[in-house]
Amino acid sequence: MNSIYLGLKFVFSYFSIIPVKFKKEDDLSQKEVLNYTMFFLPLVGFVLGTITVVLYNFLNTLPILGAIIASCVYFVLYGFIHTEAVLDVVDAVYAKHSGKDAYKIIKEPTVGAIGVLYSVVFVILKVAAFSFLLINELYLELIAITITSRMGIQFTTYFSTFKSTFVNLLSNSFRGKTFLISTVFYSLLILFLTKFSFLFFILLSFLLAILLAAFIKKILGFLNGDALGVVFESLEILLSVSVLFLWL
């Protein structure tokens, strides 16, 4: 039971800015703790997506501005951790084109102008897509996207190998039974929130996640935590656009 509780706390402390306290004796490196950390990852999306929707409804007297603010706050809620990954991956890609070591570049604390420009484009696209969903009151669809995108990360982590000690530890700790239960549980949650047709987006998320991961690996020659961040940001944009096309 303690492993479940620690896994729940750890996932929110690492993948969001929600304040979480730990005791000195808490061992977060245990495989059982990391197994539940992966199980609860989509729950982070549910909580952050719900906060985003509630904030927008609080600001609904300013429809467009309120939607933009709420969408930007969503980035803040997960600490821009995945957006920062876009910077690093783009830098590594262009460095490899110049004959440099992509892995060495991706680990450097500095970033190049092209990486910044790409990350800005990602932010603009996602803010625009999320704002459209909010303005048109597609609240449950937005929350479903924030859950489904993280299910895609679960899928990629479970089925891929990484050049990252931490991500490999997560991958090796994430048991097949837990992955299956997680997929069923969050699929039922999405089914409860949205129409039955939205379950298609789970399959779409899994497909896009594996294709994006394979594309990044082909370019860089490896996958790491930053690559997962790019997969995540890309998924949320692509899933949002897919919902918009269906809505229109």
WOVENGI-V496833 format. One record per backbone hydrogen bond with DSSP energy under -0.5 kcal/mol. CO is the residue of the C=O (numbers start at 0). NH is the residue of the N-H. E is the energy in kcal/mol with one decimal. If there is no record, write none. Layout:
# WOVENGI-V496833
CO NH E
CO NH E
This chain:
# WOVENGI-V496833
0 4 -2.0
1 5 -2.7
2 6 -2.5
3 7 -2.3
4 8 -2.2
5 9 -3.0
6 10 -2.1
7 11 -1.3
8 12 -2.1
9 13 -2.2
10 14 -2.1
11 15 -0.7
22 25 -1.4
25 27 -0.8
26 29 -0.8
29 33 -2.3
30 34 -2.3
31 35 -1.6
32 36 -1.8
33 37 -2.1
34 38 -1.5
35 39 -2.2
37 40 -0.9
39 42 -0.8
39 43 -1.1
40 43 -1.0
40 44 -1.0
41 45 -1.9
42 46 -2.5
43 47 -2.8
44 48 -2.7
45 49 -2.1
46 50 -2.3
47 51 -2.0
48 52 -2.1
49 53 -2.7
50 54 -2.6
51 55 -2.1
52 56 -2.2
53 57 -1.5
54 58 -1.4
56 59 -0.7
58 61 -2.4
61 65 -4.3
62 66 -1.8
63 67 -2.2
64 68 -2.7
65 69 -2.6
66 70 -2.3
67 71 -2.3
68 72 -2.4
69 73 -1.4
70 74 -1.0
71 75 -1.8
72 76 -2.6
73 77 -1.0
74 77 -0.7
74 79 -2.1
75 78 -1.9
76 16 -2.5
77 80 -1.6
79 83 -2.6
80 84 -0.8
81 85 -0.8
82 85 -0.7
82 86 -1.1
83 87 -1.6
84 88 -2.6
85 89 -2.4
86 90 -2.2
87 91 -2.3
88 92 -2.5
89 93 -2.3
90 94 -2.1
91 95 -2.2
92 96 -1.6
93 97 -0.9
94 99 -2.6
95 98 -1.8
99 101 -0.8
100 104 -2.2
101 105 -2.4
102 106 -0.9
103 107 -0.5
104 107 -1.1
111 115 -1.6
112 116 -2.4
113 117 -2.4
114 118 -2.2
115 119 -2.2
116 120 -2.1
117 121 -2.3
118 122 -2.3
119 123 -2.7
120 124 -2.6
121 125 -2.4
122 126 -2.8
123 127 -2.5
124 128 -2.4
125 129 -3.0
126 130 -2.4
127 131 -2.0
128 132 -2.0
129 133 -2.4
130 134 -2.9
131 135 -1.9
132 137 -3.2
133 136 -1.8
136 138 -1.1
137 141 -1.8
138 142 -2.3
139 143 -2.5
140 144 -1.9
141 145 -2.1
142 146 -1.4
143 147 -3.0
144 148 -2.6
145 149 -0.6
146 150 -1.5
147 151 -2.0
148 152 -1.2
149 153 -2.0
150 154 -2.4
151 155 -2.3
152 156 -2.7
153 157 -2.4
154 158 -1.9
155 159 -1.4
161 163 -0.9
163 167 -2.4
164 168 -1.8
165 169 -2.2
166 170 -2.9
167 171 -2.9
168 172 -1.4
169 173 -1.5
172 174 -1.0
174 178 -2.5
175 179 -2.3
176 180 -2.5
177 181 -2.7
178 182 -2.3
179 183 -2.2
180 184 -2.9
181 185 -2.7
182 186 -1.7
183 187 -2.2
184 188 -1.8
185 189 -2.4
186 190 -2.4
187 191 -2.1
188 192 -1.9
189 193 -2.8
194 197 -1.6
195 198 -1.8
196 199 -1.6
197 200 -1.6
197 201 -0.5
198 201 -1.0
198 202 -1.2
199 203 -2.4
200 204 -2.5
201 205 -2.3
202 206 -2.5
203 207 -3.0
204 208 -2.6
205 209 -2.1
206 210 -2.1
207 211 -3.0
208 212 -2.4
209 213 -2.1
210 214 -2.3
211 215 -2.5
212 216 -2.5
213 217 -2.0
214 218 -1.8
215 219 -3.1
216 220 -2.5
222 162 -3.9
223 227 -1.7
224 228 -1.7
225 229 -1.9
226 230 -2.3
227 231 -2.5
228 232 -2.5
229 233 -2.5
230 234 -2.5
231 235 -2.3
232 236 -1.7
233 237 -2.9
234 238 -3.0
235 239 -1.6
236 240 -2.4
237 241 -2.1
238 242 -2.0
239 243 -2.2
240 244 -2.2
241 245 -1.9
242 246 -2.7
243 247 -2.5
